[in-house]
Amino acid sequence: MMTISFKRIFTPFIAIAVLSVFANAAMAQDWSNLNKKKQTKLGLYMTASQAYEYTDAHMDSTLFVDVRTPSELNYLGAVTVMDAHVPTVFMDSSGWDDKKHRYRRKINKNFVADIAVALKKKGLSKNDTIILMCRSGKRSAKAVNMLADNGYTNVYTVVDGYEGDKVKQGPNKGKRLKNGWKNSGLPWTYSLDKDYMYFTK
């Protein structure tokens, strides 16, 4: 006669329940002091560490999108849990932004449609969880608002982004060493996977 182990059957369910409770508790923190430029219409936020833990536990039902420019991914690397790269803007080398001391940016007019394609490719719908990440959390917040305006209701922004926030004092003032994906020691790579990259049509 075969003996069925109670522990063997219920251990996976307990593990899933613990992960779910942990993820929900982590995202239930107070975001009232969040920089206004990082706030969204949906009010759904995660830190880079929370985004990694959540995605790792809900990989099949979550779409993780990097919304940085192709140049940023090309030279700074990408996260290993990314499902798609859909930029909100592109670098426009035909013009210069005197105020921000950089090349101008050109808006990706296909952003919302491209997100829909990425969802379909993964077998998900606009009701599933979407996590957006940029360099520091401002572009991803704008991207959340674009999706919210188009009926999406479960879209999170990674508030500290890939590179994190700038240090405000000391010898490293102005450098992005405060938080973010890379500074948190989360997995990333310089070796990009062509299947996940964005190509203009």
Sequence and secondary structure as in RCSB ss.txt:
>XXXX:A:sequence
MMTISFKRIFTPFIAIAVLSVFANAAMAQDWSNLNKKKQTKLGLYMTASQAYEYTDAHMDSTLFVDVRTPSELNY
LGAVTVMDAHVPTVFMDSSGWDDKKHRYRRKINKNFVADIAVALKKKGLSKNDTIILMCRSGKRSAKAVNMLADN
GYTNVYTVVDGYEGDKVKQGPNKGKRLKNGWKNSGLPWTYSLDKDYMYFTK
>XXXX:A:secstr
     HHHHHHHHHHHHHHHHHHHHHTTS  TTS GGG  SS  EE HHHHHHHHHHSGGGEEEEE S HHHHHH
H EETT  EE  SEEEEEEEEETTTTEEEEEE TTHHHHHHHHHHHHT  TTSEEEEE SSSHHHHHHHHHHHTT
T   EEEETTTTT     SSTTTTSS SSHHHHTT  EESS  GGGS    
